[in-house]
Amino acid sequence: MLRRAHVLFLFCAALLAGALLACSFGLAELSASEQAAAERNLAIVVNQSNPVNELTMAELRRVFLGERGHWPNGRRITLVMLEPGWPERAAVLTSIYHMDEAEFNNHFLHGLFTGEVFVSPKTLSTPEGVRKFIFNVPGAIGYLRASDVDKTVKVIHIDERLPGDKGYKLHVPPREGK
Amino acid sequence: MGREKAGRKREAMPGTSTGPAQTWGRFSRYSSALLFFFTFCAVVVVGLFVIRDLRRADKDEQNMFTGSVLSLHRIAALEYQTQETRRSTLYALGTADSNLHVKYADQSREADHLVSEGIAAYLANARTRNELDIGSRLRRDWSTYLSVRDEVLASILEGSAKEAVDRDLTEGVASFDRVRQDLAEIELIYDQQAAQQLSNVDATSRRTILRVAGVLAITLVATIASVWTIQRMRMTGAIQLAKLQMEFVASVSHELRTPLAVISSAADNIADGLVREKDDLRKYGAAIQTQSRQMMELVDQILLFSATKDRAGHAAFRTLDVARIVDSVIHQTAGFVRASGFHIELEMEPALPSVRGDASGLARCLQNMIVNAVKYGGESRWIGVRAFLRHSHLRGRSEIQIAVRDRGIGIAKSELARVFEPFYRSPAVVGEQIHGTGLGLSLSKNIAEAMGGHLTVESELGSGSVFTLHLPIVGDPGSQAAEDPRVPSSS
């Protein structure tokens, strides 16, 4: 009788251990997949003090094109871009501007000259610089890979979706070597 | 012979000597010990004070360093970081590169973070109300400046340099000046604290020096005083001894000259043929014989004293029957006593126990006491001799006491302290031309002590004196006479 109880106990313990192992593998798998998704998603970020929490894609496009000069709280909008060559910039040009580099430059040269564009984009050399710039400037808006976002900046909803949400439209190719 | 009164105190310490040499020796010994003790105490006291002062000075210095100097360093660092915060912000104005803008903004924020930490540390260490007030004001002013700085930075990063400059001039400069003033006030407080603590250290140092100097001065003065006193005592003792010796020589010369004069005169008369009758010749012969015996007696006494002092005698102790010796001495001195017109009243307890000692020494001692009583017995012409057994509570033993009492001139209290000093003779006795050597009592005292006993005296000026010889009885544990070699044999 006692031996049977022992066998039963060992069997249950083995089952429990197996289940825990499977869960941990599963969680690790899930975490890895989330990290990969974060690498591929492009987040639109603003200063933490900015009252805006969401924009439609159309509003976002207006902001990025410089056609809108101020936020609802009166703060001047400052557009932050990465230098040419960054995949994030390429993704923004494709997904938001629907332009290439030359068209983008022409748009702002022409717009500033004619006064149709109110914002001249600030160009930074690294995503970290972008993040710090947005942290320091209350009216700044820019973009970062979701994996580069931290608590110093705020991610806003685009068409009511955040990076990682199903149907989110802004994506960026994975970094090289990843 | 000198006379003096030994009171009850004297009885309590019968073995103590009172001669100038002994007095000098005792004083020298005590004063040396006293000096050593005093110096030791002084060194210990000054050492304790110096240690305490050094510890206090060390603590003050530590307080000064941790509380003021270190804080001044911190405040200096704080000032530097505040400057760095502002400087980095202003650097950003000088460029249009957004990457540099971000870099300067980072530097400015790092510096302001250090400043905030420094202010928090200052507030945590603030002890006085004033420090807390200034610390709180600094934190508030710094916060105000930072909000301005953030706006200025934002304007710079946005590319609105003019707006940034305007804001900095209108708000930034003023708020930053307030911060600087707060820091200057804190620095002033620390400066004052440091100055106060430095002055404490200085005061402690001065006090220590004064204490050391004071104690050294006291020690020096005490040493000089002790040396001076010792030298003075030594000189006084030497002078006193020389005086006593001169008096002794004069006294002995006088004692020798008198019988010599009688002998010489008698011899001259016989030699010159002035005395021819047989009866006269017999008288002259008897006179010469008496005077010669007196001279021999005197010389014997001097030699005996010398032997006693030099401890040249040897012990010849045996068990003595005190009653027989007292009877014998009274019998031996009866002629002298009768010739002097005195009579002796003897009172002796029956069956007195025996004592250990030298028979001839004891007899000499009693003779001296009786002769003394005759010489200073005055007009009463009465001498009382009493022998009895008593228990001495002070010494915890039984002893035989032999008291020789007279109703004569007595001894002044001022002279009692010197009664047993060798060669000492009272000025009053010398003035009355009572002859003596000043050795009898000293000799008797030495003999008594050699037998484990002691000699005491009670006296009142004009009423008489009682000299008492105390001798431990045989078999009594308090007896210490057995091994003392000082009792000379007069045989």
Interface residues (C-beta under 8 A of the other chain):
Chain A: R76 T78 V80 S120 K122 T123 L124 S125 T126 G129 K132 F133 N136 V137 P138 G139 A140
Chain B: S98 N99 H101 V102 A105 D106 D150 L153 A154 L157 E158 G159 S160
